[in-house]
Amino acid sequence: MRIAFVGAYGNGKTTLTTELSERLGLPRVHGSAMRDPAGGARKALEETNEPELIQLAVRRFMERAVDEARFEDGFLSDGSVLHEWVYTKVRLAVGRHPEPPTTVADAARSTRTETYEEVVDQLSLLAQEHARVGYDLFVHCPVEVPLPAGHSPISEHFRVLSDRLMLETLERLSLPAHIVTGTVEERIEQVLKLPGVTPALVGP
């Protein structure tokens, strides 16, 4: 079973996939941290410019695709190949800290940003094609817990926009997402009840 766990930053994907990996006996797949683009100085994701951001998204796509191909018996993907494209699309459109009621569709963009968005839209078609055939099940972790107080790489509204775009993309691709809510244990129980999900056999 190849299960992709989707949801914005801070929605609990990493905690959930880590716990489920042991319960299901499936490896957990995730890309490296999106930072330090090749060809320049070391820098955090939030410090990258548009071309560097796209480079990092491509790198994560390649890492996920290669890593997922290694596990023929199934895996748990912390994010999915769509994750980086959603993040990049939203960031290019509205920035990391947009204020409501800004939307991805009506955000004011410069000609420069529009050009980069067109590139991302084309590259995202590769991720969408992979998503259609690369996963058996999508599990969506919605926004339920506020981001930690203090410095955050994104705003709460960015999370909402990212989640919305992810679900819209999956719906357009006719890839239904099963939404799991509540505590970590409650989310685990909901995942274990999904069709085709089988816990790992436990020895005597």
Backbone torsions as a table, in degrees:
resi	resn	phi	psi	omega
1	MET	NA	123.8	-179.6
2	ARG	-105.4	105.8	-172.6
3	ILE	-113.4	127.3	177.3
4	ALA	-104.0	127.0	177.8
5	PHE	-103.5	117.5	-174.8
6	VAL	-116.4	158.3	-177.6
7	GLY	150.7	159.3	-175.4
8	ALA	-75.3	174.5	177.7
9	TYR	-54.9	133.5	176.5
10	GLY	81.4	8.3	-178.0
11	ASN	-88.6	0.2	174.2
12	GLY	97.6	14.5	-178.1
13	LYS	-63.8	-44.6	-176.0
14	THR	-64.8	-45.3	178.3
15	THR	-61.2	-44.5	-177.5
16	LEU	-66.6	-46.3	-178.4
17	THR	-68.4	-32.6	177.9
18	THR	-64.7	-44.8	179.1
19	GLU	-67.4	-42.2	-176.9
20	LEU	-71.2	-27.0	-179.9
21	SER	-57.0	-42.2	179.2
22	GLU	-73.7	-41.3	-178.2
23	ARG	-64.9	-37.5	-175.6
24	LEU	-96.1	-12.0	-178.1
25	GLY	68.7	30.5	-179.4
26	LEU	-117.4	142.7	178.5
27	PRO	-68.9	150.5	177.3
28	ARG	-98.5	128.3	-178.2
29	VAL	-111.2	135.1	176.1
30	HIS	-158.1	154.1	179.5
31	GLY	-83.5	168.4	175.8
32	SER	-70.6	164.6	179.1
33	ALA	-59.4	138.2	-180.0
34	MET	-80.9	87.1	177.2
35	ARG	-158.3	170.4	176.9
36	ASP	55.7	65.3	177.3
37	PRO	-60.3	147.0	-179.4
38	ALA	-66.6	148.7	174.0
39	GLY	88.7	6.6	-179.0
40	GLY	-154.2	-167.4	-179.6
41	ALA	-72.0	153.7	176.6
42	ARG	-64.7	136.2	179.3
43	LYS	-158.2	155.1	178.0
44	ALA	-75.4	161.9	-178.6
45	LEU	-56.9	-42.3	-176.6
46	GLU	-69.0	-12.7	179.5
47	GLU	-95.6	-5.0	-176.2
48	THR	-75.8	149.7	173.3
49	ASN	-88.1	-177.8	-173.7
50	GLU	-61.4	-49.6	179.6
51	PRO	-61.6	-38.9	179.4
52	GLU	-66.3	-38.7	178.0
53	LEU	-60.3	-44.5	179.1
54	ILE	-64.6	-40.9	177.5
55	GLN	-58.2	-44.9	-179.3
56	LEU	-64.9	-37.3	177.9
57	ALA	-65.0	-40.7	177.5
58	VAL	-63.5	-42.6	179.2
59	ARG	-60.5	-44.0	178.9
60	ARG	-64.4	-39.4	177.7
61	PHE	-59.6	-46.0	-179.5
62	MET	-63.0	-43.9	-179.5
63	GLU	-61.8	-45.9	-179.6
64	ARG	-63.5	-47.8	-176.8
65	ALA	-60.7	-43.2	179.7
66	VAL	-67.2	-44.7	-177.5
67	ASP	-65.0	-43.6	-179.0
68	GLU	-63.8	-34.4	-178.8
69	ALA	-66.5	-18.7	-178.8
70	ARG	-73.7	-23.3	-171.1
71	PHE	-111.3	86.1	-176.3
72	GLU	-68.5	-24.6	-178.1
73	ASP	-87.6	0.3	176.9
74	GLY	121.3	166.3	-178.5
75	PHE	-165.2	168.2	172.4
76	LEU	-114.3	117.4	-178.2
77	SER	-96.1	117.3	176.8
78	ASP	-81.0	84.2	178.3
79	GLY	127.9	-56.5	-174.7
80	SER	87.2	162.7	-179.2
81	VAL	-68.1	-11.9	178.5
82	LEU	-83.4	-18.1	-170.2
83	HIS	-60.0	-50.8	-176.9
84	GLU	-65.6	-34.1	-179.7
85	TRP	-69.3	-38.0	177.3
86	VAL	-63.7	-47.5	179.5
87	TYR	-58.0	-47.4	-177.0
88	THR	-64.0	-43.2	179.9
89	LYS	-60.0	-47.6	-178.1
90	VAL	-67.0	-43.4	-178.6
91	ARG	-63.2	-42.0	178.3
92	LEU	-64.6	-34.6	-175.0
93	ALA	-79.3	-42.2	-171.2
94	VAL	-129.0	-3.3	-177.3
95	GLY	83.6	175.0	-175.5
96	ARG	-79.7	-21.7	-176.7
97	HIS	-130.5	62.9	-179.6
98	PRO	-71.1	154.0	176.9
99	GLU	-106.4	135.7	175.7
100	PRO	-57.1	150.5	2.7
101	PRO	-97.3	34.0	178.5
102	THR	-54.7	139.7	175.0
103	THR	-126.3	161.5	178.2
104	VAL	-61.6	-35.9	-174.0
105	ALA	-72.3	-37.1	-172.6
106	ASP	-109.8	10.8	-179.4
107	ALA	-65.2	142.0	177.0
108	ALA	-73.6	127.2	-176.9
109	ARG	-126.1	147.9	172.4
110	SER	-80.7	162.6	177.3
111	THR	-58.8	-38.2	178.6
112	ARG	-60.3	-48.1	-178.9
113	THR	-65.7	-38.9	178.6
114	GLU	-60.3	-38.5	179.2
115	THR	-63.5	-44.9	179.0
116	TYR	-65.2	-36.5	178.0
117	GLU	-63.8	-38.6	178.1
118	GLU	-62.2	-39.6	177.7
119	VAL	-63.6	-46.3	-179.7
120	VAL	-62.4	-40.3	179.2
121	ASP	-61.2	-39.8	178.7
122	GLN	-68.9	-44.2	179.3
123	LEU	-66.3	-32.6	-179.0
124	SER	-66.1	-21.6	176.9
125	LEU	-62.5	-32.7	176.3
126	LEU	-65.9	-42.9	179.1
127	ALA	-64.6	-38.7	179.8
128	GLN	-66.6	-39.9	177.2
129	GLU	-62.8	-41.6	178.3
130	HIS	-63.9	-41.8	-178.5
131	ALA	-62.5	-35.5	-178.7
132	ARG	-61.5	-36.0	-173.8
133	VAL	-112.8	-12.2	-171.7
134	GLY	-90.9	-11.4	-176.8
135	TYR	-131.5	146.3	176.6
136	ASP	-94.1	-21.3	-172.3
137	LEU	-154.7	140.7	174.2
138	PHE	-115.9	131.9	176.9
139	VAL	-119.7	125.6	-178.0
140	HIS	-104.0	126.0	174.2
141	CYS	-100.3	105.8	-176.3
142	PRO	-78.5	172.0	175.7
143	VAL	-71.5	114.9	177.9
144	GLU	-129.3	-27.5	-177.5
145	VAL	-116.6	131.8	179.1
146	PRO	-61.3	154.0	174.9
147	LEU	-63.9	149.7	178.8
148	PRO	-57.5	147.4	178.6
149	ALA	-65.2	151.2	179.8
150	GLY	98.9	-154.4	-175.9
151	HIS	-64.5	133.0	176.4
152	SER	-140.4	140.5	-178.8
153	PRO	-69.2	-14.9	178.3
154	ILE	-141.8	172.2	176.3
155	SER	-101.4	168.8	177.3
156	GLU	-60.8	-39.4	-178.5
157	HIS	-67.1	-34.1	175.0
158	PHE	-59.5	-42.6	178.4
159	ARG	-60.2	-44.1	-179.3
160	VAL	-62.7	-45.5	179.4
161	LEU	-63.6	-39.8	179.8
162	SER	-63.6	-45.8	178.9
163	ASP	-60.6	-43.0	-178.8
164	ARG	-61.9	-45.6	-178.9
165	LEU	-65.8	-39.0	178.2
166	MET	-60.9	-48.5	-178.8
167	LEU	-65.8	-38.0	177.0
168	GLU	-63.4	-39.1	179.5
169	THR	-65.8	-45.5	179.3
170	LEU	-63.3	-38.7	179.0
171	GLU	-65.3	-42.0	179.0
172	ARG	-63.2	-32.8	179.5
173	LEU	-86.0	1.9	-177.0
174	SER	57.5	42.6	177.6
175	LEU	-117.8	91.7	-175.9
176	PRO	-63.7	140.2	178.2
177	ALA	-107.6	130.3	175.9
178	HIS	-87.4	119.7	-176.8
179	ILE	-87.9	129.6	177.2
180	VAL	-118.1	137.1	-174.7
181	THR	-133.4	170.3	175.2
182	GLY	96.5	-159.0	178.8
183	THR	-69.0	171.7	178.3
184	VAL	-59.1	-44.7	-179.2
185	GLU	-65.0	-38.9	177.7
186	GLU	-65.6	-38.9	177.6
187	ARG	-66.0	-40.6	178.6
188	ILE	-60.0	-46.8	-179.3
189	GLU	-61.2	-38.4	178.5
190	GLN	-66.2	-40.2	178.1
191	VAL	-64.9	-42.3	-177.7
192	LEU	-63.8	-20.0	179.7
193	LYS	-90.9	-4.6	-178.7
194	LEU	-72.0	148.1	-179.8
195	PRO	-57.3	130.8	176.2
196	GLY	88.0	-8.7	-179.6
197	VAL	-87.3	121.8	-176.0
198	THR	-126.4	121.2	178.2
199	PRO	-62.7	153.6	179.2
200	ALA	-65.1	144.0	177.1
201	LEU	-68.3	135.3	180.0
202	VAL	-106.4	129.5	-178.6
203	GLY	-65.0	167.3	-179.3
204	PRO	-66.8	NA	NA
